[in-house]
């Protein structure tokens, strides 16, 4: 591989030294052209050099949003710069999404085996979504749960004869919409009276064996969640 320039952004001196040592010993193609321990030092470096790769710690001085903004601004000014994120935010998965949306090429969790030569070379070769093993384990676990939930939802919809409009009605009742509001959704061809009939039919479907007496919208939606017809993790409103 050809030589490439690297800037390291890490506020913990010991970890900064460890990353420098790894590059020197394992990635001889990498030329370290600057190191920074905070936002100001990073911006100063970027005014004088244009690296090929930035190894960026998210939690600078304990503020995780700084790393996300540095990633976003760097990619906005020079999309060709590769950015590989370091983070100890193992449980803050929303932060992972934020930084990927900001343009990061990958995420390395600070647990177990951290940065490797393979990670760096993969990013430099143009691979997107480079993760180390701890990150991949979490991602795969979420993928399995998501597929399982989707499968359960499809099977329940088939078993209880739930069509697209039934699902939309249940979903928006769960989100607190009135039937009048639901009639204004894009592609919803029913008026309030028709939705009331659908709700009554759904009560009969989801509460068989004469259990349907006194079932209101709240109990109906709760039952839809219990039967996995609705998934609380993915529930979103449709466009109006």
mmCIF file of the C-alpha atoms, coordinates in Angstrom:
data_MODEL
# 
_entry.id   MODEL 
# 
loop_
_atom_site.group_PDB 
_atom_site.id 
_atom_site.type_symbol 
_atom_site.label_atom_id 
_atom_site.label_alt_id 
_atom_site.label_comp_id 
_atom_site.label_asym_id 
_atom_site.label_entity_id 
_atom_site.label_seq_id 
_atom_site.pdbx_PDB_ins_code 
_atom_site.Cartn_x 
_atom_site.Cartn_y 
_atom_site.Cartn_z 
_atom_site.occupancy 
_atom_site.B_iso_or_equiv 
_atom_site.pdbx_formal_charge 
_atom_site.auth_seq_id 
_atom_site.auth_comp_id 
_atom_site.auth_asym_id 
_atom_site.auth_atom_id 
_atom_site.pdbx_PDB_model_num 
ATOM 1   C CA . UNK A 1 1   ? 0.000   0.000   0.000  1.00 0.00 ? 1   UNK A CA 1 
ATOM 2   C CA . UNK A 1 2   ? 1.153   3.559   -0.725 1.00 0.00 ? 2   UNK A CA 1 
ATOM 3   C CA . UNK A 1 3   ? 2.099   5.925   2.084  1.00 0.00 ? 3   UNK A CA 1 
ATOM 4   C CA . UNK A 1 4   ? -0.752  7.914   3.636  1.00 0.00 ? 4   UNK A CA 1 
ATOM 5   C CA . UNK A 1 5   ? -1.005  10.724  6.180  1.00 0.00 ? 5   UNK A CA 1 
ATOM 6   C CA . UNK A 1 6   ? -2.721  10.255  9.540  1.00 0.00 ? 6   UNK A CA 1 
ATOM 7   C CA . UNK A 1 7   ? -3.925  12.615  12.253 1.00 0.00 ? 7   UNK A CA 1 
ATOM 8   C CA . UNK A 1 8   ? -4.705  11.094  15.667 1.00 0.00 ? 8   UNK A CA 1 
ATOM 9   C CA . UNK A 1 9   ? -7.228  12.794  17.970 1.00 0.00 ? 9   UNK A CA 1 
ATOM 10  C CA . UNK A 1 10  ? -7.217  11.313  21.482 1.00 0.00 ? 10  UNK A CA 1 
ATOM 11  C CA . UNK A 1 11  ? -7.455  13.118  24.823 1.00 0.00 ? 11  UNK A CA 1 
ATOM 12  C CA . UNK A 1 12  ? -5.989  10.298  26.957 1.00 0.00 ? 12  UNK A CA 1 
ATOM 13  C CA . UNK A 1 13  ? -2.200  10.468  26.705 1.00 0.00 ? 13  UNK A CA 1 
ATOM 14  C CA . UNK A 1 14  ? -1.646  6.762   27.350 1.00 0.00 ? 14  UNK A CA 1 
ATOM 15  C CA . UNK A 1 15  ? -4.108  5.753   24.621 1.00 0.00 ? 15  UNK A CA 1 
ATOM 16  C CA . UNK A 1 16  ? -2.631  8.333   22.249 1.00 0.00 ? 16  UNK A CA 1 
ATOM 17  C CA . UNK A 1 17  ? 0.828   6.846   22.782 1.00 0.00 ? 17  UNK A CA 1 
ATOM 18  C CA . UNK A 1 18  ? -0.570  3.348   22.259 1.00 0.00 ? 18  UNK A CA 1 
ATOM 19  C CA . UNK A 1 19  ? -2.126  4.323   18.927 1.00 0.00 ? 19  UNK A CA 1 
ATOM 20  C CA . UNK A 1 20  ? 1.093   5.990   17.800 1.00 0.00 ? 20  UNK A CA 1 
ATOM 21  C CA . UNK A 1 21  ? 3.076   2.871   18.740 1.00 0.00 ? 21  UNK A CA 1 
ATOM 22  C CA . UNK A 1 22  ? 0.678   0.614   16.859 1.00 0.00 ? 22  UNK A CA 1 
ATOM 23  C CA . UNK A 1 23  ? 0.958   2.682   13.701 1.00 0.00 ? 23  UNK A CA 1 
ATOM 24  C CA . UNK A 1 24  ? 4.732   2.815   13.903 1.00 0.00 ? 24  UNK A CA 1 
ATOM 25  C CA . UNK A 1 25  ? 5.089   -0.925  14.425 1.00 0.00 ? 25  UNK A CA 1 
ATOM 26  C CA . UNK A 1 26  ? 2.165   -2.384  12.455 1.00 0.00 ? 26  UNK A CA 1 
ATOM 27  C CA . UNK A 1 27  ? 1.378   0.164   9.749  1.00 0.00 ? 27  UNK A CA 1 
ATOM 28  C CA . UNK A 1 28  ? 4.647   1.501   8.325  1.00 0.00 ? 28  UNK A CA 1 
ATOM 29  C CA . UNK A 1 29  ? 2.724   3.065   5.412  1.00 0.00 ? 29  UNK A CA 1 
ATOM 30  C CA . UNK A 1 30  ? 1.103   5.498   7.870  1.00 0.00 ? 30  UNK A CA 1 
ATOM 31  C CA . UNK A 1 31  ? 2.819   8.837   8.334  1.00 0.00 ? 31  UNK A CA 1 
ATOM 32  C CA . UNK A 1 32  ? 1.624   10.560  11.507 1.00 0.00 ? 32  UNK A CA 1 
ATOM 33  C CA . UNK A 1 33  ? 1.415   14.243  10.558 1.00 0.00 ? 33  UNK A CA 1 
ATOM 34  C CA . UNK A 1 34  ? -0.250  15.467  13.745 1.00 0.00 ? 34  UNK A CA 1 
ATOM 35  C CA . UNK A 1 35  ? -1.745  14.503  17.104 1.00 0.00 ? 35  UNK A CA 1 
ATOM 36  C CA . UNK A 1 36  ? -4.377  16.412  19.058 1.00 0.00 ? 36  UNK A CA 1 
ATOM 37  C CA . UNK A 1 37  ? -5.895  16.050  22.505 1.00 0.00 ? 37  UNK A CA 1 
ATOM 38  C CA . UNK A 1 38  ? -8.745  18.520  22.068 1.00 0.00 ? 38  UNK A CA 1 
ATOM 39  C CA . UNK A 1 39  ? -10.833 20.304  19.466 1.00 0.00 ? 39  UNK A CA 1 
ATOM 40  C CA . UNK A 1 40  ? -8.638  23.417  19.289 1.00 0.00 ? 40  UNK A CA 1 
ATOM 41  C CA . UNK A 1 41  ? -5.474  21.414  18.619 1.00 0.00 ? 41  UNK A CA 1 
ATOM 42  C CA . UNK A 1 42  ? -7.237  19.392  15.941 1.00 0.00 ? 42  UNK A CA 1 
ATOM 43  C CA . UNK A 1 43  ? -8.541  22.461  14.118 1.00 0.00 ? 43  UNK A CA 1 
ATOM 44  C CA . UNK A 1 44  ? -5.068  24.012  14.241 1.00 0.00 ? 44  UNK A CA 1 
ATOM 45  C CA . UNK A 1 45  ? -3.551  20.904  12.646 1.00 0.00 ? 45  UNK A CA 1 
ATOM 46  C CA . UNK A 1 46  ? -6.220  20.777  9.947  1.00 0.00 ? 46  UNK A CA 1 
ATOM 47  C CA . UNK A 1 47  ? -5.426  24.336  8.907  1.00 0.00 ? 47  UNK A CA 1 
ATOM 48  C CA . UNK A 1 48  ? -1.897  23.286  7.955  1.00 0.00 ? 48  UNK A CA 1 
ATOM 49  C CA . UNK A 1 49  ? -2.214  19.690  6.685  1.00 0.00 ? 49  UNK A CA 1 
ATOM 50  C CA . UNK A 1 50  ? -4.751  17.548  4.830  1.00 0.00 ? 50  UNK A CA 1 
ATOM 51  C CA . UNK A 1 51  ? -4.511  13.983  6.107  1.00 0.00 ? 51  UNK A CA 1 
ATOM 52  C CA . UNK A 1 52  ? -5.779  10.915  4.303  1.00 0.00 ? 52  UNK A CA 1 
ATOM 53  C CA . UNK A 1 53  ? -7.062  9.409   7.558  1.00 0.00 ? 53  UNK A CA 1 
ATOM 54  C CA . UNK A 1 54  ? -8.242  10.803  10.895 1.00 0.00 ? 54  UNK A CA 1 
ATOM 55  C CA . UNK A 1 55  ? -8.332  8.468   13.893 1.00 0.00 ? 55  UNK A CA 1 
ATOM 56  C CA . UNK A 1 56  ? -10.872 10.317  16.025 1.00 0.00 ? 56  UNK A CA 1 
ATOM 57  C CA . UNK A 1 57  ? -11.828 9.763   19.649 1.00 0.00 ? 57  UNK A CA 1 
ATOM 58  C CA . UNK A 1 58  ? -15.448 10.762  20.249 1.00 0.00 ? 58  UNK A CA 1 
ATOM 59  C CA . UNK A 1 59  ? -15.219 11.588  23.936 1.00 0.00 ? 59  UNK A CA 1 
ATOM 60  C CA . UNK A 1 60  ? -12.930 14.606  24.035 1.00 0.00 ? 60  UNK A CA 1 
ATOM 61  C CA . UNK A 1 61  ? -12.847 16.042  27.573 1.00 0.00 ? 61  UNK A CA 1 
ATOM 62  C CA . UNK A 1 62  ? -15.897 13.929  28.329 1.00 0.00 ? 62  UNK A CA 1 
ATOM 63  C CA . UNK A 1 63  ? -18.055 15.600  25.639 1.00 0.00 ? 63  UNK A CA 1 
ATOM 64  C CA . UNK A 1 64  ? -19.144 13.045  23.047 1.00 0.00 ? 64  UNK A CA 1 
ATOM 65  C CA . UNK A 1 65  ? -20.883 15.571  20.809 1.00 0.00 ? 65  UNK A CA 1 
ATOM 66  C CA . UNK A 1 66  ? -17.558 17.267  20.000 1.00 0.00 ? 66  UNK A CA 1 
ATOM 67  C CA . UNK A 1 67  ? -16.326 14.188  18.160 1.00 0.00 ? 67  UNK A CA 1 
ATOM 68  C CA . UNK A 1 68  ? -19.549 13.924  16.154 1.00 0.00 ? 68  UNK A CA 1 
ATOM 69  C CA . UNK A 1 69  ? -19.329 17.564  15.084 1.00 0.00 ? 69  UNK A CA 1 
ATOM 70  C CA . UNK A 1 70  ? -15.639 17.289  14.201 1.00 0.00 ? 70  UNK A CA 1 
ATOM 71  C CA . UNK A 1 71  ? -16.459 14.267  12.046 1.00 0.00 ? 71  UNK A CA 1 
ATOM 72  C CA . UNK A 1 72  ? -19.349 16.056  10.324 1.00 0.00 ? 72  UNK A CA 1 
ATOM 73  C CA . UNK A 1 73  ? -17.387 19.260  9.684  1.00 0.00 ? 73  UNK A CA 1 
ATOM 74  C CA . UNK A 1 74  ? -14.322 17.396  8.442  1.00 0.00 ? 74  UNK A CA 1 
ATOM 75  C CA . UNK A 1 75  ? -16.357 15.348  5.964  1.00 0.00 ? 75  UNK A CA 1 
ATOM 76  C CA . UNK A 1 76  ? -18.244 18.458  4.835  1.00 0.00 ? 76  UNK A CA 1 
ATOM 77  C CA . UNK A 1 77  ? -15.039 20.324  4.053  1.00 0.00 ? 77  UNK A CA 1 
ATOM 78  C CA . UNK A 1 78  ? -13.166 17.357  2.561  1.00 0.00 ? 78  UNK A CA 1 
ATOM 79  C CA . UNK A 1 79  ? -15.239 14.202  1.835  1.00 0.00 ? 79  UNK A CA 1 
ATOM 80  C CA . UNK A 1 80  ? -12.129 12.305  0.716  1.00 0.00 ? 80  UNK A CA 1 
ATOM 81  C CA . UNK A 1 81  ? -10.673 12.219  4.222  1.00 0.00 ? 81  UNK A CA 1 
ATOM 82  C CA . UNK A 1 82  ? -11.289 8.839   5.863  1.00 0.00 ? 82  UNK A CA 1 
ATOM 83  C CA . UNK A 1 83  ? -12.462 8.935   9.482  1.00 0.00 ? 83  UNK A CA 1 
ATOM 84  C CA . UNK A 1 84  ? -12.207 5.982   11.840 1.00 0.00 ? 84  UNK A CA 1 
ATOM 85  C CA . UNK A 1 85  ? -13.837 6.572   15.210 1.00 0.00 ? 85  UNK A CA 1 
ATOM 86  C CA . UNK A 1 86  ? -12.605 5.460   18.632 1.00 0.00 ? 86  UNK A CA 1 
ATOM 87  C CA . UNK A 1 87  ? -15.182 5.418   21.409 1.00 0.00 ? 87  UNK A CA 1 
ATOM 88  C CA . UNK A 1 88  ? -15.685 4.042   24.877 1.00 0.00 ? 88  UNK A CA 1 
ATOM 89  C CA . UNK A 1 89  ? -19.423 4.691   24.501 1.00 0.00 ? 89  UNK A CA 1 
ATOM 90  C CA . UNK A 1 90  ? -20.279 0.998   24.469 1.00 0.00 ? 90  UNK A CA 1 
ATOM 91  C CA . UNK A 1 91  ? -23.922 1.410   25.484 1.00 0.00 ? 91  UNK A CA 1 
ATOM 92  C CA . UNK A 1 92  ? -24.682 4.704   23.751 1.00 0.00 ? 92  UNK A CA 1 
ATOM 93  C CA . UNK A 1 93  ? -25.724 3.195   20.427 1.00 0.00 ? 93  UNK A CA 1 
ATOM 94  C CA . UNK A 1 94  ? -27.577 6.367   19.389 1.00 0.00 ? 94  UNK A CA 1 
ATOM 95  C CA . UNK A 1 95  ? -24.165 8.042   19.340 1.00 0.00 ? 95  UNK A CA 1 
ATOM 96  C CA . UNK A 1 96  ? -22.935 5.406   16.872 1.00 0.00 ? 96  UNK A CA 1 
ATOM 97  C CA . UNK A 1 97  ? -25.788 6.280   14.533 1.00 0.00 ? 97  UNK A CA 1 
ATOM 98  C CA . UNK A 1 98  ? -25.074 10.003  14.922 1.00 0.00 ? 98  UNK A CA 1 
ATOM 99  C CA . UNK A 1 99  ? -21.426 9.622   13.966 1.00 0.00 ? 99  UNK A CA 1 
ATOM 100 C CA . UNK A 1 100 ? -22.171 7.270   11.056 1.00 0.00 ? 100 UNK A CA 1 
ATOM 101 C CA . UNK A 1 101 ? -24.709 9.833   9.814  1.00 0.00 ? 101 UNK A CA 1 
ATOM 102 C CA . UNK A 1 102 ? -21.957 12.423  10.162 1.00 0.00 ? 102 UNK A CA 1 
ATOM 103 C CA . UNK A 1 103 ? -19.886 10.469  7.631  1.00 0.00 ? 103 UNK A CA 1 
ATOM 104 C CA . UNK A 1 104 ? -17.621 8.221   9.703  1.00 0.00 ? 104 UNK A CA 1 
ATOM 105 C CA . UNK A 1 105 ? -16.149 5.261   7.839  1.00 0.00 ? 105 UNK A CA 1 
ATOM 106 C CA . UNK A 1 106 ? -16.152 2.989   10.865 1.00 0.00 ? 106 UNK A CA 1 
ATOM 107 C CA . UNK A 1 107 ? -16.263 2.623   14.633 1.00 0.00 ? 107 UNK A CA 1 
ATOM 108 C CA . UNK A 1 108 ? -13.765 0.941   16.943 1.00 0.00 ? 108 UNK A CA 1 
ATOM 109 C CA . UNK A 1 109 ? -15.045 0.300   20.470 1.00 0.00 ? 109 UNK A CA 1 
ATOM 110 C CA . UNK A 1 110 ? -12.523 0.743   23.268 1.00 0.00 ? 110 UNK A CA 1 
ATOM 111 C CA . UNK A 1 111 ? -13.029 -2.725  24.682 1.00 0.00 ? 111 UNK A CA 1 
ATOM 112 C CA . UNK A 1 112 ? -11.197 -5.957  24.078 1.00 0.00 ? 112 UNK A CA 1 
ATOM 113 C CA . UNK A 1 113 ? -9.066  -5.812  20.945 1.00 0.00 ? 113 UNK A CA 1 
ATOM 114 C CA . UNK A 1 114 ? -8.998  -2.226  19.769 1.00 0.00 ? 114 UNK A CA 1 
ATOM 115 C CA . UNK A 1 115 ? -7.401  -0.877  16.615 1.00 0.00 ? 115 UNK A CA 1 
ATOM 116 C CA . UNK A 1 116 ? -5.650  -3.272  14.230 1.00 0.00 ? 116 UNK A CA 1 
ATOM 117 C CA . UNK A 1 117 ? -3.777  -2.951  10.973 1.00 0.00 ? 117 UNK A CA 1 
ATOM 118 C CA . UNK A 1 118 ? -6.663  -4.705  9.213  1.00 0.00 ? 118 UNK A CA 1 
ATOM 119 C CA . UNK A 1 119 ? -9.085  -2.008  10.400 1.00 0.00 ? 119 UNK A CA 1 
ATOM 120 C CA . UNK A 1 120 ? -6.897  0.772   9.052  1.00 0.00 ? 120 UNK A CA 1 
ATOM 121 C CA . UNK A 1 121 ? -6.139  -0.890  5.728  1.00 0.00 ? 121 UNK A CA 1 
ATOM 122 C CA . UNK A 1 122 ? -9.828  -1.691  5.214  1.00 0.00 ? 122 UNK A CA 1 
ATOM 123 C CA . UNK A 1 123 ? -10.740 1.979   5.667  1.00 0.00 ? 123 UNK A CA 1 
ATOM 124 C CA . UNK A 1 124 ? -7.928  3.160   3.402  1.00 0.00 ? 124 UNK A CA 1 
ATOM 125 C CA . UNK A 1 125 ? -9.090  0.705   0.728  1.00 0.00 ? 125 UNK A CA 1 
ATOM 126 C CA . UNK A 1 126 ? -12.496 2.371   0.702  1.00 0.00 ? 126 UNK A CA 1 
ATOM 127 C CA . UNK A 1 127 ? -14.483 -0.034  2.826  1.00 0.00 ? 127 UNK A CA 1 
ATOM 128 C CA . UNK A 1 128 ? -17.432 1.505   4.673  1.00 0.00 ? 128 UNK A CA 1 
ATOM 129 C CA . UNK A 1 129 ? -18.688 0.466   8.106  1.00 0.00 ? 129 UNK A CA 1 
ATOM 130 C CA . UNK A 1 130 ? -15.458 -0.903  9.531  1.00 0.00 ? 130 UNK A CA 1 
ATOM 131 C CA . UNK A 1 131 ? -16.135 -2.237  13.036 1.00 0.00 ? 131 UNK A CA 1 
ATOM 132 C CA . UNK A 1 132 ? -14.020 -4.189  15.487 1.00 0.00 ? 132 UNK A CA 1 
ATOM 133 C CA . UNK A 1 133 ? -15.275 -7.437  17.019 1.00 0.00 ? 133 UNK A CA 1 
ATOM 134 C CA . UNK A 1 134 ? -16.969 -5.926  20.117 1.00 0.00 ? 134 UNK A CA 1 
ATOM 135 C CA . UNK A 1 135 ? -18.970 -3.550  17.894 1.00 0.00 ? 135 UNK A CA 1 
ATOM 136 C CA . UNK A 1 136 ? -19.845 -6.337  15.461 1.00 0.00 ? 136 UNK A CA 1 
ATOM 137 C CA . UNK A 1 137 ? -21.118 -8.564  18.279 1.00 0.00 ? 137 UNK A CA 1 
ATOM 138 C CA . UNK A 1 138 ? -23.527 -5.837  19.403 1.00 0.00 ? 138 UNK A CA 1 
ATOM 139 C CA . UNK A 1 139 ? -24.643 -5.098  15.826 1.00 0.00 ? 139 UNK A CA 1 
ATOM 140 C CA . UNK A 1 140 ? -25.269 -8.775  15.032 1.00 0.00 ? 140 UNK A CA 1 
ATOM 141 C CA . UNK A 1 141 ? -27.234 -9.198  18.269 1.00 0.00 ? 141 UNK A CA 1 
ATOM 142 C CA . UNK A 1 142 ? -29.475 -6.280  17.315 1.00 0.00 ? 142 UNK A CA 1 
ATOM 143 C CA . UNK A 1 143 ? -29.846 -7.689  13.801 1.00 0.00 ? 143 UNK A CA 1 
ATOM 144 C CA . UNK A 1 144 ? -30.989 -11.041 15.156 1.00 0.00 ? 144 UNK A CA 1 
ATOM 145 C CA . UNK A 1 145 ? -33.552 -9.386  17.437 1.00 0.00 ? 145 UNK A CA 1 
ATOM 146 C CA . UNK A 1 146 ? -34.792 -7.179  14.601 1.00 0.00 ? 146 UNK A CA 1 
ATOM 147 C CA . UNK A 1 147 ? -35.260 -10.135 12.228 1.00 0.00 ? 147 UNK A CA 1 
ATOM 148 C CA . UNK A 1 148 ? -36.980 -12.137 14.973 1.00 0.00 ? 148 UNK A CA 1 
ATOM 149 C CA . UNK A 1 149 ? -39.363 -9.253  15.720 1.00 0.00 ? 149 UNK A CA 1 
ATOM 150 C CA . UNK A 1 150 ? -40.131 -8.721  12.023 1.00 0.00 ? 150 UNK A CA 1 
ATOM 151 C CA . UNK A 1 151 ? -40.802 -12.431 11.551 1.00 0.00 ? 151 UNK A CA 1 
ATOM 152 C CA . UNK A 1 152 ? -43.100 -12.538 14.584 1.00 0.00 ? 152 UNK A CA 1 
ATOM 153 C CA . UNK A 1 153 ? -44.963 -9.479  13.310 1.00 0.00 ? 153 UNK A CA 1 
ATOM 154 C CA . UNK A 1 154 ? -45.521 -11.006 9.850  1.00 0.00 ? 154 UNK A CA 1 
ATOM 155 C CA . UNK A 1 155 ? -46.650 -14.320 11.302 1.00 0.00 ? 155 UNK A CA 1 
ATOM 156 C CA . UNK A 1 156 ? -49.068 -12.622 13.702 1.00 0.00 ? 156 UNK A CA 1 
ATOM 157 C CA . UNK A 1 157 ? -50.504 -10.475 10.912 1.00 0.00 ? 157 UNK A CA 1 
ATOM 158 C CA . UNK A 1 158 ? -51.158 -13.605 8.852  1.00 0.00 ? 158 UNK A CA 1 
ATOM 159 C CA . UNK A 1 159 ? -52.580 -15.585 11.775 1.00 0.00 ? 159 UNK A CA 1 
ATOM 160 C CA . UNK A 1 160 ? -54.982 -12.803 12.775 1.00 0.00 ? 160 UNK A CA 1 
ATOM 161 C CA . UNK A 1 161 ? -55.774 -11.688 9.223  1.00 0.00 ? 161 UNK A CA 1 
ATOM 162 C CA . UNK A 1 162 ? -54.352 -8.172  9.695  1.00 0.00 ? 162 UNK A CA 1 
ATOM 163 C CA . UNK A 1 163 ? -54.124 -6.167  6.476  1.00 0.00 ? 163 UNK A CA 1 
ATOM 164 C CA . UNK A 1 164 ? -52.176 -2.983  5.728  1.00 0.00 ? 164 UNK A CA 1 
ATOM 165 C CA . UNK A 1 165 ? -54.964 -0.668  6.871  1.00 0.00 ? 165 UNK A CA 1 
ATOM 166 C CA . UNK A 1 166 ? -55.554 -2.609  10.085 1.00 0.00 ? 166 UNK A CA 1 
ATOM 167 C CA . UNK A 1 167 ? -51.850 -2.260  10.901 1.00 0.00 ? 167 UNK A CA 1 
ATOM 168 C CA . UNK A 1 168 ? -51.873 1.458   10.105 1.00 0.00 ? 168 UNK A CA 1 
ATOM 169 C CA . UNK A 1 169 ? -54.932 1.990   12.288 1.00 0.00 ? 169 UNK A CA 1 
ATOM 170 C CA . UNK A 1 170 ? -53.397 0.100   15.217 1.00 0.00 ? 170 UNK A CA 1 
ATOM 171 C CA . UNK A 1 171 ? -50.056 1.822   14.818 1.00 0.00 ? 171 UNK A CA 1 
ATOM 172 C CA . UNK A 1 172 ? -51.488 5.320   14.825 1.00 0.00 ? 172 UNK A CA 1 
ATOM 173 C CA . UNK A 1 173 ? -53.840 4.576   17.708 1.00 0.00 ? 173 UNK A CA 1 
ATOM 174 C CA . UNK A 1 174 ? -50.723 3.485   19.601 1.00 0.00 ? 174 UNK A CA 1 
ATOM 175 C CA . UNK A 1 175 ? -49.082 6.802   18.737 1.00 0.00 ? 175 UNK A CA 1 
ATOM 176 C CA . UNK A 1 176 ? -52.047 8.727   20.154 1.00 0.00 ? 176 UNK A CA 1 
ATOM 177 C CA . UNK A 1 177 ? -53.749 9.729   16.901 1.00 0.00 ? 177 UNK A CA 1 
ATOM 178 C CA . UNK A 1 178 ? -57.500 10.237  16.864 1.00 0.00 ? 178 UNK A CA 1 
ATOM 179 C CA . UNK A 1 179 ? -59.534 8.559   14.141 1.00 0.00 ? 179 UNK A CA 1 
ATOM 180 C CA . UNK A 1 180 ? -60.116 11.980  12.591 1.00 0.00 ? 180 UNK A CA 1 
ATOM 181 C CA . UNK A 1 181 ? -56.343 12.457  12.335 1.00 0.00 ? 181 UNK A CA 1 
ATOM 182 C CA . UNK A 1 182 ? -55.861 8.962   10.922 1.00 0.00 ? 182 UNK A CA 1 
ATOM 183 C CA . UNK A 1 183 ? -58.282 9.718   8.076  1.00 0.00 ? 183 UNK A CA 1 
ATOM 184 C CA . UNK A 1 184 ? -55.908 12.507  6.935  1.00 0.00 ? 184 UNK A CA 1 
ATOM 185 C CA . UNK A 1 185 ? -52.917 10.183  6.485  1.00 0.00 ? 185 UNK A CA 1 
ATOM 186 C CA . UNK A 1 186 ? -51.583 9.874   2.961  1.00 0.00 ? 186 UNK A CA 1 
ATOM 187 C CA . UNK A 1 187 ? -53.222 6.968   1.132  1.00 0.00 ? 187 UNK A CA 1 
ATOM 188 C CA . UNK A 1 188 ? -55.820 6.342   3.850  1.00 0.00 ? 188 UNK A CA 1 
ATOM 189 C CA . UNK A 1 189 ? -59.113 5.845   1.946  1.00 0.00 ? 189 UNK A CA 1 
ATOM 190 C CA . UNK A 1 190 ? -61.441 5.518   4.966  1.00 0.00 ? 190 UNK A CA 1 
ATOM 191 C CA . UNK A 1 191 ? -63.561 7.931   6.935  1.00 0.00 ? 191 UNK A CA 1 
ATOM 192 C CA . UNK A 1 192 ? -64.163 7.913   10.679 1.00 0.00 ? 192 UNK A CA 1 
ATOM 193 C CA . UNK A 1 193 ? -67.143 5.527   10.515 1.00 0.00 ? 193 UNK A CA 1 
ATOM 194 C CA . UNK A 1 194 ? -65.168 2.986   8.477  1.00 0.00 ? 194 UNK A CA 1 
ATOM 195 C CA . UNK A 1 195 ? -62.270 3.168   10.944 1.00 0.00 ? 195 UNK A CA 1 
ATOM 196 C CA . UNK A 1 196 ? -64.646 2.612   13.843 1.00 0.00 ? 196 UNK A CA 1 
ATOM 197 C CA . UNK A 1 197 ? -65.928 -0.533  12.103 1.00 0.00 ? 197 UNK A CA 1 
ATOM 198 C CA . UNK A 1 198 ? -62.355 -1.692  11.489 1.00 0.00 ? 198 UNK A CA 1 
ATOM 199 C CA . UNK A 1 199 ? -61.545 -1.149  15.156 1.00 0.00 ? 199 UNK A CA 1 
ATOM 200 C CA . UNK A 1 200 ? -64.584 -3.203  16.178 1.00 0.00 ? 200 UNK A CA 1 
ATOM 201 C CA . UNK A 1 201 ? -63.537 -5.969  13.767 1.00 0.00 ? 201 UNK A CA 1 
ATOM 202 C CA . UNK A 1 202 ? -60.021 -5.914  15.199 1.00 0.00 ? 202 UNK A CA 1 
ATOM 203 C CA . UNK A 1 203 ? -61.389 -6.314  18.697 1.00 0.00 ? 203 UNK A CA 1 
ATOM 204 C CA . UNK A 1 204 ? -63.196 -9.453  17.554 1.00 0.00 ? 204 UNK A CA 1 
ATOM 205 C CA . UNK A 1 205 ? -60.045 -10.799 15.863 1.00 0.00 ? 205 UNK A CA 1 
ATOM 206 C CA . UNK A 1 206 ? -57.641 -10.130 18.722 1.00 0.00 ? 206 UNK A CA 1 
ATOM 207 C CA . UNK A 1 207 ? -60.004 -11.036 21.568 1.00 0.00 ? 207 UNK A CA 1 
ATOM 208 C CA . UNK A 1 208 ? -61.711 -14.281 20.475 1.00 0.00 ? 208 UNK A CA 1 
ATOM 209 C CA . UNK A 1 209 ? -63.870 -16.559 22.588 1.00 0.00 ? 209 UNK A CA 1 
ATOM 210 C CA . UNK A 1 210 ? -66.216 -13.860 23.893 1.00 0.00 ? 210 UNK A CA 1 
ATOM 211 C CA . UNK A 1 211 ? -63.416 -11.798 25.478 1.00 0.00 ? 211 UNK A CA 1 
ATOM 212 C CA . UNK A 1 212 ? -64.216 -8.671  23.449 1.00 0.00 ? 212 UNK A CA 1 
ATOM 213 C CA . UNK A 1 213 ? -66.625 -6.913  25.798 1.00 0.00 ? 213 UNK A CA 1 
ATOM 214 C CA . UNK A 1 214 ? -65.440 -3.517  27.076 1.00 0.00 ? 214 UNK A CA 1 
ATOM 215 C CA . UNK A 1 215 ? -62.286 -3.443  24.957 1.00 0.00 ? 215 UNK A CA 1 
ATOM 216 C CA . UNK A 1 216 ? -61.250 0.147   24.205 1.00 0.00 ? 216 UNK A CA 1 
ATOM 217 C CA . UNK A 1 217 ? -58.470 1.449   21.929 1.00 0.00 ? 217 UNK A CA 1 
ATOM 218 C CA . UNK A 1 218 ? -55.834 1.287   24.687 1.00 0.00 ? 218 UNK A CA 1 
ATOM 219 C CA . UNK A 1 219 ? -56.529 -2.387  25.438 1.00 0.00 ? 219 UNK A CA 1 
ATOM 220 C CA . UNK A 1 220 ? -56.663 -3.163  21.725 1.00 0.00 ? 220 UNK A CA 1 
ATOM 221 C CA . UNK A 1 221 ? -53.269 -1.580  21.073 1.00 0.00 ? 221 UNK A CA 1 
ATOM 222 C CA . UNK A 1 222 ? -51.791 -3.305  24.133 1.00 0.00 ? 222 UNK A CA 1 
ATOM 223 C CA . UNK A 1 223 ? -52.987 -6.628  22.732 1.00 0.00 ? 223 UNK A CA 1 
ATOM 224 C CA . UNK A 1 224 ? -51.428 -5.811  19.353 1.00 0.00 ? 224 UNK A CA 1 
ATOM 225 C CA . UNK A 1 225 ? -48.078 -5.289  21.083 1.00 0.00 ? 225 UNK A CA 1 
ATOM 226 C CA . UNK A 1 226 ? -48.448 -8.529  23.046 1.00 0.00 ? 226 UNK A CA 1 
ATOM 227 C CA . UNK A 1 227 ? -49.138 -10.455 19.835 1.00 0.00 ? 227 UNK A CA 1 
ATOM 228 C CA . UNK A 1 228 ? -46.171 -8.772  18.062 1.00 0.00 ? 228 UNK A CA 1 
ATOM 229 C CA . UNK A 1 229 ? -48.435 -7.234  15.437 1.00 0.00 ? 229 UNK A CA 1 
ATOM 230 C CA . UNK A 1 230 ? -46.849 -3.937  16.479 1.00 0.00 ? 230 UNK A CA 1 
ATOM 231 C CA . UNK A 1 231 ? -43.189 -3.536  17.367 1.00 0.00 ? 231 UNK A CA 1 
ATOM 232 C CA . UNK A 1 232 ? -42.527 -0.754  19.921 1.00 0.00 ? 232 UNK A CA 1 
ATOM 233 C CA . UNK A 1 233 ? -38.909 -0.445  18.762 1.00 0.00 ? 233 UNK A CA 1 
ATOM 234 C CA . UNK A 1 234 ? -39.801 0.496   15.187 1.00 0.00 ? 234 UNK A CA 1 
ATOM 235 C CA . UNK A 1 235 ? -43.185 2.181   15.457 1.00 0.00 ? 235 UNK A CA 1 
ATOM 236 C CA . UNK A 1 236 ? -43.318 5.379   13.388 1.00 0.00 ? 236 UNK A CA 1 
ATOM 237 C CA . UNK A 1 237 ? -46.154 7.554   12.027 1.00 0.00 ? 237 UNK A CA 1 
ATOM 238 C CA . UNK A 1 238 ? -46.985 7.722   8.331  1.00 0.00 ? 238 UNK A CA 1 
ATOM 239 C CA . UNK A 1 239 ? -46.927 10.947  6.349  1.00 0.00 ? 239 UNK A CA 1 
ATOM 240 C CA . UNK A 1 240 ? -49.970 13.179  6.478  1.00 0.00 ? 240 UNK A CA 1 
# 
